[in-house]
Amino acid sequence: MIYNIIVDCEKNDPVDYRCGGPYILGFDFFVTDENKNEILDFVKEMLIKYKRPIMNIRVTEKRADEYVGQETIEYWSKKENIEQCIKEGY
């Protein structure tokens, strides 16, 4: 099973939202069951380290063949990629 860690950080600027941007800004990470809890804890640490606001964090199950490819899962299984993403922002 593949899991999607969804982090909602803050509401988007109203002008950007009206022009087609997302309503909520945040992050999405895709991980396997084997490292889900470890990565979830790491994501929380990085959000605090880089002072990102946190509205909500949720984890949903996904079927890999319907949602994401193996290369995406491998990419987000590396902590350095997650840290870089959170550091750079959305």
C-alpha positions in Angstrom: 0.0 0.0 0.0 1.1 3.5 -0.7 0.3 6.4 1.6 -0.1 10.1 0.8 1.0 12.4 3.6 -0.9 15.6 3.0 0.2 18.8 4.9 -2.1 21.8 4.8 -0.1 24.9 5.8 -2.0 28.0 5.1 -4.7 29.6 3.0 -3.5 30.9 -0.4 -3.7 34.5 -1.3 -7.3 35.3 -2.5 -6.1 36.8 -5.8 -4.0 33.7 -6.6 -6.9 31.5 -5.6 -9.4 33.3 -7.9 -6.9 32.9 -10.8 -6.9 29.2 -10.4 -4.4 28.5 -7.7 -5.1 26.1 -4.8 -7.2 27.2 -1.9 -4.7 25.8 0.7 -0.9 25.8 0.3 1.0 22.8 1.6 2.9 19.7 0.7 2.1 16.1 -0.5 4.5 13.2 0.0 4.1 9.6 -1.2 5.6 6.8 0.9 5.3 3.1 1.5 3.9 1.3 4.6 7.4 0.4 5.6 8.5 3.9 6.2 5.3 5.8 6.7 5.6 6.5 10.4 9.3 7.4 10.2 8.7 9.8 7.3 5.6 11.3 9.0 7.7 12.1 12.1 10.4 13.5 9.9 8.0 15.8 8.0 6.7 17.2 11.3 10.3 17.9 12.4 11.1 19.7 9.2 7.9 21.8 9.4 9.0 23.0 12.8 12.7 23.4 11.8 11.8 25.6 8.8 8.9 27.4 10.6 6.2 26.4 8.3 2.6 26.9 9.5 0.6 23.8 10.1 -3.2 23.7 9.7 -3.6 20.0 9.3 -1.7 16.8 8.5 -3.5 13.7 7.3 -2.4 10.4 5.8 -4.5 8.6 3.1 -4.1 5.2 1.5 -3.5 5.1 -2.3 -3.1 2.4 -4.8 0.2 3.0 -6.5 -0.9 1.8 -9.9 -3.8 4.2 -9.9 -2.1 7.3 -8.4 1.7 7.5 -8.4 4.6 5.8 -10.0 7.4 3.9 -8.3 9.9 6.7 -9.1 7.7 9.2 -7.2 7.6 6.9 -4.2 11.4 6.3 -4.3 12.0 10.1 -4.5 9.8 10.9 -1.4 11.3 8.0 0.5 14.6 10.0 0.8 14.6 12.4 3.7 16.9 14.8 1.9 14.3 15.4 -0.8 11.6 16.0 1.8 13.8 18.4 3.7 14.7 20.3 0.5 11.0 20.6 -0.5 9.9 22.0 2.9 12.9 24.3 3.1 12.2 25.8 -0.3 8.4 26.2 0.4 5.4 25.8 -1.7 
